Amino acid sequence: MRGYHRGKWSTTSNTDQHQIGFTLNGYTQLVTDRIKQGWSCYLVTILFQQLPGSQPTITSRMKQEIQRVYSTLITRVHRKPRTASPDELPVLIGAMDLPVYKSDRSSSPLVRFNGGLHFHALILIPDRSRLREPLQDHFQTCAHLYGIDGTISKIDVRPVMDGYERVVDYVFKTIKRGRVSYDEGVLILPRARDELTSKDMPPDFPLADRLAPT
């Protein structure tokens, strides 16, 4: 099974840029492989209400909220997520993002919260899934389950039908530019058992193995 891993770098040198490009190619290949197997792909943008604290504190809180969303979603995709293999669970490949302000800064007021920090992700849904509706319809119908209008102010979901390399690049554009570090800004789910602490793990989070690079 093809996979991916989490790296550590600063984005200040040509060597680091090469490593980022190599890793993003791996994410693109994973997405392409899943699509060939009949999975569905969605670009998800998550906006948050204003959160207290420094950027690292805010980023950590956002990641916890995203893990909570994921732990809720997997129970809608698989009946027994704790015992499922990674091939049976949704895959989330995501990163923090900061806007590039244009001349009209008033067009996206929610994105200006938290210094503009928000989250983009690709979510891949297995072909054999309990979901009987597109992911965008599921989030809209079940908004109360995901805490929308609480800490999370909006979840925008758009199907991705092609151009996977371009979309992966879009998700990671702030990481590539070095505005947020990889370790601070990137979240890949499901996570490995040995990477999770009791503080990190939501109550229903699956103890699935992380996909490993090949």
C-alpha positions, 0 to 999 in steps of 0.5 A, a space after each residue: 500500500 502506498 502512503 506518506 509520512 510527516 516530515 520536519 523542515 524549515 522552508 528556507 533552503 533549496 534542499 528543504 524546498 526539494 524535500 517539500 516537493 518530493 513529499 507533496 508528490 507522494 500525497 498527490 500519488 496517494 490521492 490518485 491511487 485512491 481515486 483509481 480504487 473508486 474513492 471520492 475526493 473533496 477539498 474541505 476548508 474549515 474556518 474558526 471563530 476567534 480563539 484566544 492565545 498565541 499562534 501555536 496555541 491557536 493552531 493546537 486548538 484548531 487541530 484538536 477541533 479537526 480531529 474531533 470532526 474526523 472522529 465523528 466522520 469516521 463513525 458515519 463512514 465505518 461501523 467499527 472504526 476502531 478495528 478497521 484497517 486504514 484502507 477502510 477509513 477516510 484519509 485527511 491530508 491537510 494544512 493550516 493556511 494564511 490568506 494572501 490579502 488583495 486590495 479588498 480585505 473586507 470580502 472574507 471577514 471570517 478568514 481574518 479571525 485568528 490572524 487569518 489562520 484557517 485550515 484546508 484539507 483533502 478528505 478521501 472517502 472509501 468506495 465502501 462507505 456507510 455515507 449515502 450522500 456526498 460529503 458536502 450534503 452530509 456536513 450540511 445535514 449533520 452540522 449539529 454533529 460537527 459543532 458548526 457555529 461553535 468553535 468552528 464557524 464554517 465547513 466548506 466542502 467541494 468535490 475534486 474531480 481532477 487536477 489533484 496535483 494542483 489541489 494538493 499544492 493549493 492545500 500546502 501553499 502556506 507551508 511551502 512559503 514557510 509562513 507556518 512550519 510543517 510540524 506546526 501546520 500539517 495534520 494527516 489522519 488517521 494517525 498512528 497509535 504511537 503518535 497519539 497521547 490521551 490528550 490528543 485522542 478524541 474519545 472515538 478516535 480509531 487506533 489505526 496505523 499510519 500509512 507508511 511511505 514506500 
